[in-house]
Amino acid sequence: MEQYTVTGMSCAACSARVEKAVSNVDGVTACSVSLLTNSMGIEGTASEQDIIRAVEQAGYGAAKKGVASEQKKSAGSAEAEFLKDKETPLLRQRLLASFGFLLVLMYVSMGHMMWNWPVPAFFAENHVALGLLQLLLTGIIMVINQKFFISGFRSLFHRSPNMDTLVALGASAAFLYSTYALFAMTKAQLQGDMAGVMSYMHEFYFESAAMILTLITVGKMLEARSKGKTTDALKGLMKLSPKTAVVLRNGEEQEISVEEVRKGDIFLVRPGENIPVDGIVLEGSSAVNEAALTGESIPCDKTVGDTVSAATTNQSGFLKCEAARVGEDTTLSQIIQMVSDAAATKAPIAKVADKVSYVFVPTVIGIALVTLFVWLLAGESIGFALARGISVLVISCPCALGLATPVAIMVGNGVGARNGIMFKTAVSLEETGKMEIVALDKTGTITSGEPQVTNVTPAEGIQEEKLLTIAGGLEQKSEHPLAKAVLEYVKEKELNLPDVQDFMALPGNGLSGQWNGREIYGGNDKFISSKAEIPKELKKQSEQLAKEGKTPLFFGENQKILGMIAVADIIKEDSPQAVQELKNMGIHVVMLTGDNEQTAQAIGRQAGVDEVIAGVLPDGKEKVISALQKKGKVAMVGDGINDAPALTRADMGIAIGAGTDIAMDAADIVLMKSRLRDVPAAIRLSRGTLRNIHENLFWAFIYNIIGIPLAAGIWIPIFGWQLNPMFGAAAMSLSSFCVVTNALRLNMLHIHDNSKDRPQKKKRQRPEKNLVENTAILNHRNQNKEESKMKKTMKIEGMMCGHCEAAVKKCLEALPQVAEAMVSHEAGTAVITLEKEVADEILIKAVEDQDYKVLSVQ
């Protein structure tokens, strides 16, 4: 998305017209204009010149972001300059100058005329001079606020009137009529008609014109100040970026600007300093506070080989790092870009306000003219009728309509950014709260994604230390994923591991070796049973652990069983609570995994999900998401490359932050922390933001529905209610301020507080147990019939866990002839669906290259 800065916009009608003008340019596929940040996001092949020309022809100005000197800056510094509040100081100066002259004008026009406050004798005796003074003071205030007239009449001449047009027309009408009254009064005074002089004195609306301009400026300043606060979160992120870095050049330390750091540079970070760019630790260890990026207050331990991110704080040790991502590629810059892009996009709900805003100003001008003529036809004076028409012009506020959605979106994005939840677009922020089904990938999302030792059970009469020593000695020479888990557990115990001789890895079965002249071995129950008899109690425990989704590994010495160690991909601490929070919101929670049914069901029970779908391959996940979408809106949560198709297919893709770049690119929302509780938090934030938008739109619409008839004088014959144009201007100023202030309340939303969670009012039929799985199976079978795909079943020896299954699946599906491979280590089979004929020898070679033995192919 290319972003442009747009100048000259003052209300929602402006942004709607710019959007329409640019959308009509050849090559533009999508255009979104934000009144809040005065920015425009463009997608397509249109040239920069064509886009700028279209904006200028609509009566506004445009320039592409990031040109000239900004190209030399990082994304953060360029955006920080763009978001700097330049409008409020200028409006404050205008307001102070206007207010000074207005005080004098109000003293002369109302203080002297109504309450007889003293004025110099020259003015007291000469009513024409008093009128000329009011004209002069009003003219000065109009010059100070000339921007309203320049923008307003330019837009009118381009046939695209905006809010400034309403203000300019109202103030001009009051000023011109008052000037006419002044000349008429001068003529009456020259003719000696004192009654006429006093009559025309009461027809002056100079103070109304001046007050309208001053009050609108007050509203504009309050609005600009509040709008500035809505981008505080984004500006806060930009301030985090360090300005300098200490790098090693020719063996010497040099302090350089962070923009000068290049990929591959070696940089140093001392305790208390911020890390300048993303990098990899080469030397040292430290605790790094990543709260700025993830919202997590507990520091993370970093050592050699770990990654560090720009803007995080080194708290304790000295770190020597290699720069991996610099400039716009750092994690911080990408976060800033995500929040900025989200602000430049438009939520679907904003389209309602845009459509209204586009016709709002012309309609209001029409109502003002009708009001003027109706009161004249009713026999009222020109002054009275004009006051009603001016009131209609100045009370009408398209700004409140235009700001109702973008300010809430910007604040909501800021709240999300502070909590490590990144919404890529305004659409994702609005739609997330409407999700009815959440599909969770198991590995890395519900579980940690890395096997860990969960149970250590020594055989009777055996010390735990001996069991772990033998296990560690064997596993330190193995490359199996489960070996790493056992070895890490043993190392934590700080045991001295034996040097095992004659080590042998028997594919899929187990390990064996010699130590101190004795045979030691380890592996699954089938392998161990051939070496020694497993005690019944231990066997029973292993079966129970297997039902819980764990992999039991037995170890023995000579003909004696030493004990059992269970390994599993354990669920994250917060997963059960996150799932329960989703269910409390009325959301149906489904777990998708490529694991076998038994392991998946065990994890599903621990997490508390509503439904488990096991044995699903990457393209299978996408099919299941499609089946789920028939029952409601679906959010998919995942972290791996194999989740990318499902993330794209889902109504809302959510990527866990510790996942792959591909998953993050495919997702609509990125969770910077690997914490599942951020999923219900994102839904909570979306619902809160949408509720705030509804409140803003209600206020904006109801304000105009009540205000315009009141200003037109509809209630005068019934209740005698009459609105002075000055009060109309005050109401207009406050309307936008109220909308922006209401949006700022989102900053007080506690997105991790689940005490107020409720199901959505819209009820739906929850998917029946296994309905989606059955649908997916039927679809799969039908597809097989239609495409006449062949199936082969391989009997494989040596698989003993889910990781073995994954290895066999991967090698088979790498073959171009294989469409899908359903592998089960329990059954010892691989059921293969073929795109076209393939020789058995090719299939056998692929599996046996992974050190598993193929018994048969049918």
KEVOVEX-805531 format. One record per residue (C-alpha): residue in three letters; x, y, z. Coordinates in steps of 0.02 Angstrom, whole numbers, padded with zeros to 5 digits, always signed. Example, Ala and Ser with C-alpha at 12.3 -4.5 7.8 and 13.67 -1.06 7.14 Angstrom:
ALA+00615-00225+00390;SER+00684-00053+00357;
end
This chain:
MET+00000+00000+00000;GLU+00067+00172-00050;GLN+00026+00313+00069;TYR-00001+00497+00030;THR-00024+00651+00138;VAL-00182+00749+00092;THR-00199+00934+00135;GLY-00352+01046+00139;MET-00478+00919+00209;SER-00589+00986+00347;CYS-00732+00861+00363;ALA-00800+00693+00309;ALA-00870+00767+00148;CYS-00691+00814+00098;SER-00622+00639+00128;ALA-00770+00562+00035;ARG-00739+00673-00117;VAL-00552+00641-00120;GLU-00585+00455-00109;LYS-00710+00462-00252;ALA-00594+00566-00361;VAL-00444+00452-00338;SER-00547+00292-00355;ASN-00594+00348-00531;VAL-00410+00358-00584;ASP-00360+00218-00704;GLY-00253+00088-00617;VAL-00317+00122-00440;THR-00390-00039-00369;ALA-00421+00023-00191;CYS-00420+00194-00108;SER-00448+00237+00075;VAL-00440+00415+00143;SER-00421+00450+00329;LEU-00483+00618+00392;LEU-00404+00580+00561;THR-00224+00569+00499;ASN-00249+00668+00338;SER-00179+00519+00245;MET-00229+00414+00095;GLY-00187+00232+00059;ILE-00180+00177-00123;GLU-00168+00005-00202;GLY-00145-00021-00388;THR-00033+00029-00534;ALA-00082+00212-00555;SER+00062+00336-00565;GLU+00100+00460-00426;GLN+00070+00607-00544;ASP-00105+00546-00594;ILE-00156+00521-00413;ILE-00094+00693-00357;ARG-00178+00774-00509;ALA-00345+00693-00464;VAL-00333+00758-00285;GLU-00289+00933-00344;GLN-00432+00935-00469;ALA-00548+00894-00324;GLY-00486+01052-00237;TYR-00359+00978-00115;GLY-00170+00948-00107;ALA-00073+00784-00098;ALA+00106+00723-00081;LYS+00177+00548-00069;LYS+00242+00498+00102;GLY+00424+00454+00121;VAL+00497+00563-00019;ALA+00651+00672-00019;SER+00737+00681+00149;GLU+00616+00559+00226;GLN+00692+00422+00119;LYS+00848+00437+00224;LYS+00754+00415+00385;SER+00694+00257+00467;ALA+00509+00218+00456;GLY+00487+00275+00635;SER+00568+00447+00617;ALA+00477+00484+00453;GLU+00309+00434+00527;ALA+00346+00531+00687;GLU+00374+00689+00586;PHE+00212+00657+00490;LEU+00109+00629+00648;LYS+00180+00779+00740;ASP+00035+00891+00792;LYS+00067+01048+00689;GLU-00116+01100+00683;THR-00152+01134+00868;PRO-00018+01271+00892;LEU-00079+01364+00736;LEU-00261+01351+00791;ARG-00213+01412+00965;GLN-00132+01568+00891;ARG-00286+01600+00782;LEU-00400+01575+00932;LEU-00305+01694+01046;ALA-00303+01830+00912;SER-00487+01805+00871;PHE-00535+01804+01054;GLY-00446+01969+01087;PHE-00540+02061+00950;LEU-00702+01969+00993;LEU-00698+02034+01173;VAL-00690+02213+01109;LEU-00828+02178+00982;MET-00942+02098+01113;TYR-00913+02243+01232;VAL-00964+02369+01098;SER-01107+02272+01019;MET-01188+02194+01170;GLY-01114+02273+01326;HIS-01147+02449+01269;MET-01308+02417+01172;MET-01394+02303+01300;TRP-01322+02354+01468;ASN-01263+02532+01431;TRP-01079+02497+01468;PRO-00976+02655+01440;VAL-00890+02691+01273;PRO-00797+02847+01213;ALA-00914+02995+01183;PHE-00878+02993+00996;PHE-00954+02818+00980;ALA-01093+02849+01104;GLU-01155+02997+01001;ASN-01120+02925+00828;HIS-01210+02761+00792;VAL-01135+02748+00618;ALA-00959+02757+00692;LEU-01007+02621+00816;GLY-01070+02515+00672;LEU-00910+02545+00572;LEU-00806+02492+00723;GLN-00905+02329+00732;LEU-00880+02302+00544;LEU-00692+02334+00563;LEU-00673+02214+00712;THR-00774+02079+00625;GLY-00672+02101+00465;ILE-00510+02077+00563;ILE-00578+01915+00641;MET-00631+01856+00467;VAL-00455+01889+00401;ILE-00378+01794+00548;ASN-00492+01647+00507;GLN-00478+01666+00318;LYS-00442+01478+00302;PHE-00628+01443+00324;PHE-00671+01555+00177;ILE-00529+01499+00062;SER-00565+01314+00090;GLY-00754+01336+00095;PHE-00777+01437-00063;ARG-00644+01339-00159;SER-00740+01180-00119;LEU-00902+01263-00170;PHE-00828+01316-00338;HIS-00769+01136-00364;ARG-00949+01082-00329;SER-00892+00986-00176;PRO-00950+01090-00026;ASN-00884+01041+00146;MET-00899+01095+00326;ASP-00794+01252+00293;THR-00922+01298+00159;LEU-01060+01297+00290;VAL-00958+01406+00408;ALA-00905+01524+00268;LEU-01083+01542+00202;GLY-01155+01571+00377;ALA-01024+01700+00426;SER-01029+01786+00256;ALA-01219+01797+00259;ALA-01217+01875+00432;PHE-01077+01996+00385;LEU-01153+02050+00218;TYR-01327+02076+00290;SER-01253+02176+00434;THR-01153+02281+00310;TYR-01314+02314+00213;ALA-01399+02364+00376;LEU-01254+02480+00416;PHE-01270+02571+00249;ALA-01460+02581+00271;MET-01435+02652+00445;THR-01311+02780+00377;LYS-01440+02836+00249;ALA-01574+02849+00385;GLN-01458+02953+00494;LEU-01419+03070+00350;GLN-01608+03091+00325;GLY-01630+03124+00512;ASP-01737+02966+00535;MET-01682+02917+00711;ALA-01817+02783+00725;GLY-01745+02702+00569;VAL-01570+02716+00640;MET-01619+02625+00800;SER-01716+02495+00699;TYR-01566+02454+00589;MET-01451+02449+00743;HIS-01546+02294+00800;GLU-01520+02213+00629;PHE-01331+02200+00656;TYR-01261+02022+00658;PHE-01077+02069+00659;GLU-01052+01988+00830;SER-01138+01829+00767;ALA-01019+01816+00618;ALA-00867+01844+00730;MET-00930+01728+00866;ILE-00968+01590+00740;LEU-00789+01595+00674;THR-00712+01603+00849;LEU-00818+01461+00920;ILE-00786+01350+00769;THR-00600+01384+00794;VAL-00619+01332+00977;GLY-00700+01170+00920;LYS-00567+01143+00787;MET-00428+01166+00915;LEU-00508+01047+01041;GLU-00537+00922+00901;ALA-00356+00936+00839;ARG-00291+00915+01017;SER-00399+00762+01046;LYS-00355+00690+00875;GLY-00172+00710+00923;LYS-00203+00604+01077;THR-00278+00464+00973;THR-00108+00437+00892;ASP-00014+00441+01059;ALA+00013+00252+01055;LEU+00091+00261+00882;LYS+00198+00411+00928;GLY+00249+00321+01087;LEU+00312+00174+00984;MET+00412+00292+00873;LYS+00495+00375+01023;LEU+00560+00204+01078;SER+00676+00191+00929;PRO+00857+00228+00984;LYS+00943+00371+00894;THR+01121+00301+00900;ALA+01213+00134+00903;VAL+01387+00081+00958;VAL+01465-00026+00820;LEU+01634-00108+00794;ARG+01725-00037+00643;ASN+01905-00092+00610;GLY+01915-00160+00786;GLU+01864+00006+00864;GLU+01702+00060+00946;GLN+01609+00198+00853;GLU+01447+00284+00899;ILE+01346+00313+00741;SER+01168+00361+00695;VAL+01051+00212+00696;GLU+01009+00250+00513;GLU+01191+00212+00468;VAL+01189+00035+00540;ARG+01198-00095+00403;LYS+01151-00279+00402;GLY+01300-00382+00464;ASP+01372-00242+00572;ILE+01431-00293+00746;PHE+01353-00183+00881;LEU+01376-00176+01069;VAL+01243-00150+01201;ARG+01286-00113+01382;PRO+01171-00132+01534;GLY+01033-00001+01536;GLU+01047+00039+01350;ASN+00914+00011+01217;ILE+00952-00112+01078;PRO+00966-00008+00917;VAL+00918-00137+00783;ASP+00861-00318+00770;GLY+01006-00437+00790;ILE+01079-00603+00846;VAL+01180-00619+01006;LEU+01362-00668+00970;GLU+01433-00648+01145;GLY+01366-00621+01320;SER+01202-00652+01409;SER+01075-00536+01487;ALA+00895-00508+01537;VAL+00807-00402+01404;ASN+00646-00306+01438;GLU+00534-00325+01285;ALA+00382-00237+01361;ALA+00392-00100+01229;LEU+00352-00226+01091;THR+00253-00363+01177;GLY+00179-00282+01332;GLU+00260-00421+01435;SER+00336-00347+01593;ILE+00445-00497+01639;PRO+00618-00484+01556;CYS+00674-00623+01437;ASP+00842-00708+01460;LYS+00953-00691+01306;THR+01112-00788+01269;VAL+01221-00833+01119;GLY+01115-00874+00966;ASP+00957-00787+01029;THR+00876-00644+00934;VAL+00854-00469+01005;SER+00739-00331+00941;ALA+00759-00144+00919;ALA+00689-00033+01058;THR+00700-00169+01191;THR+00807-00133+01345;ASN+00962-00227+01398;GLN+00944-00237+01587;SER+01092-00331+01659;GLY+01234-00403+01553;PHE+01346-00348+01409;LEU+01291-00404+01235;LYS+01387-00414+01073;CYS+01268-00437+00927;GLU+01263-00447+00737;ALA+01136-00335+00650;ALA+01006-00443+00562;ARG+00868-00318+00520;VAL+00895-00131+00504;GLY+00795+00023+00453;GLU+00619-00017+00395;ASP+00647-00204+00419;THR+00660-00203+00609;THR+00517-00275+00712;LEU+00480-00102+00783;SER+00470-00022+00611;GLN+00355-00162+00551;ILE+00241-00135+00702;ILE+00237+00053+00666;GLN+00197+00016+00484;MET+00058-00105+00532;VAL-00025+00022+00648;SER-00002+00160+00519;ASP-00075+00054+00378;ALA-00223+00008+00488;ALA-00256+00194+00516;ALA-00250+00225+00328;THR-00380+00091+00292;LYS-00567+00110+00317;ALA-00685+00001+00417;PRO-00844-00061+00329;ILE-00954+00030+00455;ALA-00873+00196+00402;LYS-00951+00180+00230;VAL-01122+00223+00302;ALA-01056+00387+00371;ASP-00962+00422+00208;LYS-01119+00402+00102;VAL-01214+00520+00217;SER-01069+00645+00223;TYR-01057+00652+00033;VAL-01233+00725+00017;PHE-01241+00805+00190;VAL-01173+00979+00152;PRO-01274+01009-00007;THR-01429+00950+00086;VAL-01395+01068+00232;ILE-01371+01216+00113;GLY-01538+01170+00033;ILE-01623+01160+00205;ALA-01550+01331+00252;LEU-01618+01411+00092;VAL-01789+01330+00118;THR-01788+01392+00299;LEU-01748+01569+00242;PHE-01887+01576+00113;VAL-02018+01490+00223;TRP-01994+01619+00362;LEU-01999+01761+00236;LEU-02161+01691+00164;ALA-02226+01677+00342;GLY-02209+01865+00357;GLU-02052+01875+00465;SER-01917+02006+00437;ILE-01763+01973+00331;GLY-01655+01981+00489;PHE-01760+01849+00579;ALA-01766+01733+00427;LEU-01580+01755+00396;ALA-01541+01712+00577;ARG-01637+01548+00559;GLY-01546+01505+00396;ILE-01375+01547+00471;SER-01416+01440+00624;VAL-01452+01290+00511;LEU-01286+01315+00420;VAL-01177+01330+00575;ILE-01257+01196+00685;SER-01243+01059+00553;CYS-01088+00954+00580;PRO-01024+00827+00453;CYS-00861+00818+00552;ALA-00940+00718+00692;LEU-01002+00591+00563;GLY-00833+00580+00479;LEU-00734+00561+00640;ALA-00851+00436+00725;THR-00763+00283+00651;PRO-00580+00331+00618;VAL-00545+00402+00791;ALA-00611+00243+00874;ILE-00510+00135+00752;MET-00352+00234+00788;VAL-00373+00225+00977;GLY-00419+00040+00968;ASN-00262+00006+00865;GLY-00160+00100+00993;VAL-00232-00003+01137;GLY-00193-00161+01039;ALA-00015-00104+01001;ARG+00019-00070+01185;ASN-00036-00248+01224;GLY+00058-00334+01083;ILE-00096-00357+00971;MET-00073-00291+00795;PHE-00225-00268+00682;LYS-00165-00249+00503;THR-00321-00159+00441;ALA-00472-00067+00509;VAL-00578-00209+00438;SER-00490-00337+00548;LEU-00518-00229+00703;GLU-00703-00212+00664;GLU-00737-00392+00611;THR-00639-00491+00742;GLY-00774-00467+00873;LYS-00903-00546+00757;MET-00816-00716+00749;GLU-00925-00865+00797;ILE-00799-01006+00780;VAL-00614-01005+00826;ALA-00505-01142+00753;LEU-00341-01167+00846;ASP-00189-01255+00777;LYS-00120-01372+00910;THR+00069-01365+00893;GLY+00143-01198+00945;THR-00028-01121+00978;ILE-00112-01225+01112;THR+00051-01317+01152;SER+00228-01251+01169;GLY+00282-01336+01007;GLU+00434-01418+01088;PRO+00431-01590+01173;GLN+00467-01589+01360;VAL+00488-01722+01492;THR+00327-01737+01591;ASN+00349-01895+01695;VAL+00499-01991+01764;THR+00454-02161+01838;PRO+00599-02272+01900;ALA+00568-02459+01913;GLU+00557-02535+02087;GLY+00725-02529+02175;ILE+00802-02409+02049;GLN+00859-02232+02092;GLU+00795-02091+01981;GLU+00972-02027+01961;LYS+01030-02191+01883;LEU+00882-02195+01763;LEU+00918-02017+01706;THR+01105-02049+01690;ILE+01080-02200+01576;ALA+00945-02109+01476;GLY+01053-01954+01455;GLY+01204-02057+01401;LEU+01104-02140+01263;GLU+01005-01989+01205;GLN+01156-01873+01193;LYS+01208-01968+01036;SER+01034-01973+00958;GLU+00961-01844+00838;HIS+00779-01887+00871;PRO+00670-01739+00929;LEU+00621-01835+01086;ALA+00805-01860+01128;LYS+00828-01672+01141;ALA+00688-01660+01270;VAL+00763-01799+01378;LEU+00938-01727+01363;GLU+00883-01551+01415;TYR+00793-01623+01567;VAL+00946-01724+01618;LYS+01062-01575+01597;GLU+00952-01472+01714;LYS+00990-01603+01848;GLU+01177-01572+01817;LEU+01217-01758+01806;ASN+01381-01827+01737;LEU+01334-01922+01579;PRO+01425-02084+01536;ASP+01526-02105+01376;VAL+01425-02239+01286;GLN+01519-02355+01170;ASP+01454-02452+01018;PHE+01304-02336+01006;MET+01170-02392+00884;ALA+01008-02305+00833;LEU+00879-02431+00777;PRO+00760-02331+00663;GLY+00597-02293+00750;ASN+00624-02425+00884;GLY+00758-02367+01002;LEU+00939-02348+01051;SER+01072-02466+01117;GLY+01254-02458+01173;GLN+01387-02521+01294;TRP+01440-02441+01457;ASN+01561-02518+01583;GLY+01542-02685+01494;ARG+01354-02685+01511;GLU+01222-02667+01376;ILE+01107-02517+01397;TYR+00958-02478+01288;GLY+00803-02369+01272;GLY+00650-02353+01162;ASN+00465-02393+01145;ASP+00377-02538+01230;LYS+00389-02650+01075;PHE+00577-02633+01067;ILE+00605-02647+01254;SER+00496-02803+01265;SER+00622-02893+01156;LYS+00759-02851+01281;ALA+00674-02874+01449;GLU+00504-02897+01527;ILE+00414-02736+01572;PRO+00335-02742+01746;LYS+00144-02744+01739;GLU+00126-02586+01845;LEU+00247-02492+01733;LYS+00157-02557+01578;LYS-00010-02500+01647;GLN+00059-02326+01684;SER+00130-02314+01508;GLU-00040-02354+01431;GLN-00120-02217+01537;LEU+00013-02092+01485;ALA-00014-02138+01302;LYS-00200-02100+01323;GLU-00150-01928+01388;GLY-00056-01896+01226;LYS+00118-01928+01298;THR+00254-02040+01225;PRO+00325-02163+01355;LEU+00509-02211+01331;PHE+00580-02361+01425;PHE+00762-02384+01476;GLY+00853-02540+01533;GLU+01020-02616+01577;ASN+01063-02795+01527;GLN+00900-02890+01556;LYS+00829-02768+01684;ILE+00707-02624+01658;LEU+00769-02464+01744;GLY+00611-02362+01719;MET+00511-02251+01605;ILE+00521-02069+01549;ALA+00367-01989+01468;VAL+00388-01850+01341;ALA+00252-01738+01269;ASP+00220-01574+01182;ILE+00137-01496+01335;ILE+00001-01365+01327;LYS+00042-01185+01373;GLU-00008-01129+01546;ASP-00136-01003+01484;SER-00215-01114+01350;PRO-00358-01188+01457;GLN-00404-01015+01524;ALA-00399-00939+01348;VAL-00512-01076+01280;GLN-00634-01053+01425;GLU-00640-00865+01395;LEU-00681-00895+01212;LYS-00820-01015+01261;ASN-00888-00887+01386;MET-00903-00767+01239;GLY-01016-00892+01152;ILE-00880-00947+01030;HIS-00864-01128+00971;VAL-00682-01181+00992;VAL-00608-01311+00874;MET-00432-01384+00881;LEU-00350-01434+00716;THR-00195-01544+00711;GLY-00101-01665+00601;ASP-00070-01778+00752;ASN-00154-01946+00779;GLU-00327-01954+00856;GLN-00272-02015+01029;THR-00142-01879+01056;ALA-00258-01745+00987;GLN-00405-01797+01098;ALA-00292-01797+01252;ILE-00230-01620+01216;GLY-00408-01566+01174;ARG-00473-01628+01341;GLN-00335-01536+01435;ALA-00367-01374+01340;GLY-00556-01391+01355;VAL-00599-01363+01171;ASP-00772-01403+01103;GLU-00711-01507+00957;VAL-00552-01595+00901;ILE-00511-01632+00718;ALA-00355-01742+00704;GLY-00251-01806+00559;VAL-00272-01645+00460;LEU-00136-01598+00336;PRO-00100-01419+00278;ASP-00221-01422+00131;GLY-00342-01519+00242;LYS-00344-01376+00367;GLU-00400-01259+00229;LYS-00540-01378+00182;VAL-00598-01393+00363;ILE-00599-01202+00379;SER-00709-01195+00223;ALA-00827-01323+00301;LEU-00833-01225+00464;GLN-00876-01065+00371;LYS-01041-01141+00321;LYS-01089-01132+00506;GLY-01028-00957+00546;LYS-00884-00834+00538;VAL-00718-00921+00574;ALA-00555-00858+00648;MET-00401-00969+00624;VAL-00257-00958+00748;GLY-00088-01032+00697;ASP+00099-01004+00692;GLY+00177-01115+00558;ILE+00207-01112+00371;ASN+00082-01253+00355;ASP-00051-01141+00434;ALA-00036-01004+00301;PRO-00169-01074+00181;ALA-00294-01093+00324;LEU-00254-00919+00392;THR-00289-00847+00219;ARG-00450-00948+00197;ALA-00524-00901+00367;ASP-00632-00746+00391;MET-00499-00687+00513;GLY-00320-00756+00517;ILE-00226-00734+00682;ALA-00039-00771+00689;ILE+00051-00806+00852;GLY+00202-00691+00867;ALA+00334-00825+00891;GLY+00280-00904+00727;THR+00350-00891+00551;ASP+00355-00736+00441;ILE+00246-00828+00313;ALA+00109-00856+00443;MET+00118-00672+00493;ASP+00105-00614+00312;ALA-00050-00724+00285;ALA-00136-00664+00445;ASP-00250-00516+00477;ILE-00195-00500+00658;VAL-00022-00531+00732;LEU-00002-00573+00917;MET+00173-00517+00967;LYS+00171-00632+01119;SER+00150-00820+01104;ARG+00005-00809+01225;LEU-00163-00884+01178;ARG-00255-00769+01301;ASP-00222-00628+01178;VAL-00349-00707+01060;PRO-00499-00673+01176;ALA-00417-00506+01217;ALA-00416-00460+01032;ILE-00600-00509+01018;ARG-00639-00407+01174;LEU-00548-00255+01101;SER-00639-00273+00935;ARG-00809-00281+01020;GLY-00765-00131+01129;THR-00708-00030+00978;LEU-00864-00074+00879;ARG-00973-00025+01027;ASN-00881+00142+01037;ILE-00907+00171+00850;HIS-01095+00139+00871;GLU-01100+00266+01014;ASN-01007+00394+00908;LEU-01120+00369+00757;PHE-01275+00379+00866;TRP-01215+00544+00941;ALA-01168+00615+00770;PHE-01334+00568+00689;ILE-01446+00615+00837;TYR-01355+00781+00858;ASN-01397+00832+00680;ILE-01573+00758+00686;ILE-01614+00864+00841;GLY-01505+01016+00801;ILE-01557+01056+00623;PRO-01746+01066+00655;LEU-01713+01169+00812;ALA-01602+01289+00715;ALA-01731+01302+00574;GLY-01860+01361+00700;ILE-01985+01218+00684;TRP-02024+01226+00871;ILE-02048+01416+00878;PRO-02237+01410+00841;ILE-02264+01268+00968;PHE-02143+01296+01113;GLY-02063+01462+01068;TRP-01891+01380+01059;GLN-01773+01491+00961;LEU-01587+01460+00929;ASN-01465+01604+00913;PRO-01332+01572+00778;MET-01196+01595+00908;PHE-01263+01449+01012;GLY-01277+01347+00852;ALA-01092+01376+00818;ALA-01050+01325+00997;ALA-01150+01164+00978;MET-01062+01124+00815;SER-00893+01147+00897;LEU-00935+01033+01042;SER-01008+00893+00935;SER-00842+00841+00857;PHE-00753+00865+01022;CYS-00876+00748+01109;VAL-00855+00613+00976;VAL-00665+00617+00989;THR-00669+00621+01179;ASN-00786+00471+01183;ALA-00665+00375+01072;LEU-00523+00413+01194;ARG-00620+00316+01327;LEU-00560+00159+01239;ASN-00392+00189+01322;MET-00475+00137+01485;LEU-00533-00031+01414;HIS-00455-00179+01507;ILE-00442-00305+01367;HIS-00385-00449+01480;ASP-00530-00426+01602;ASN-00652-00568+01568;SER-00779-00524+01703;LYS-00897-00441+01578;ASP-00885-00571+01440;ARG-01053-00615+01364;PRO-01106-00711+01208;GLN-01154-00604+01060;LYS-01341-00566+01053;LYS-01355-00648+00883;LYS-01386-00831+00915;ARG-01332-00970+00799;GLN-01340-01158+00798;ARG-01177-01227+00865;PRO-01094-01359+00757;GLU-01139-01533+00813;LYS-00998-01642+00878;ASN-00891-01705+00734;LEU-01010-01628+00605;VAL-00867-01530+00527;GLU-00753-01681+00529;ASN-00886-01788+00445;THR-00917-01652+00316;ALA-00732-01640+00279;ILE-00719-01829+00261;LEU-00870-01835+00143;ASN-00800-01693+00039;HIS-00633-01781+00034;ARG-00714-01944-00024;ASN-00818-01857-00156;GLN-00665-01768-00220;ASN-00573-01933-00230;LYS-00716-02008-00332;GLU-00722-01859-00449;GLU-00535-01856-00479;SER-00519-02047-00478;LYS-00365-02036-00368;MET-00276-02198-00320;LYS-00234-02251-00144;LYS-00093-02358-00077;THR-00064-02422+00099;MET+00113-02445+00164;LYS+00156-02551+00315;ILE+00301-02465+00403;GLU+00406-02525+00549;GLY+00496-02411+00669;MET+00377-02265+00697;MET+00346-02233+00881;CYS+00282-02054+00904;GLY+00201-01906+00820;HIS+00370-01841+00764;CYS+00403-02003+00670;GLU+00233-01982+00587;ALA+00279-01804+00535;ALA+00444-01862+00459;VAL+00359-01998+00355;LYS+00220-01879+00299;LYS+00345-01748+00246;CYS+00452-01865+00142;LEU+00302-01944+00054;GLU+00214-01780+00017;ALA+00376-01712-00056;LEU+00348-01831-00202;PRO+00255-01743-00346;GLN+00142-01895-00374;VAL+00078-01895-00193;ALA-00073-01786-00151;GLU-00090-01835+00032;ALA-00017-01956+00159;MET-00113-02008+00316;VAL+00015-02085+00435;SER-00015-02175+00601;HIS+00128-02236+00709;GLU+00005-02338+00813;ALA-00060-02436+00664;GLY+00111-02433+00581;THR+00034-02377+00416;ALA+00038-02237+00289;VAL-00117-02220+00179;ILE-00063-02125+00022;THR-00177-02034-00100;LEU-00094-02019-00271;GLU-00114-01886-00404;LYS-00044-02008-00531;GLU+00039-02180-00539;VAL+00204-02201-00447;ALA+00317-02353-00429;ASP+00319-02439-00259;GLU+00509-02431-00260;ILE+00503-02240-00259;LEU+00386-02239-00109;ILE+00492-02368-00016;LYS+00654-02272-00048;ALA+00578-02108+00014;VAL+00528-02188+00180;GLU+00684-02294+00207;ASP+00794-02142+00175;GLN+00719-02080+00340;ASP+00782-02239+00427;TYR+00614-02327+00439;LYS+00582-02502+00369;VAL+00442-02532+00242;LEU+00363-02704+00263;SER+00240-02697+00118;VAL+00148-02585-00007;GLN-00031-02628-00057;
end
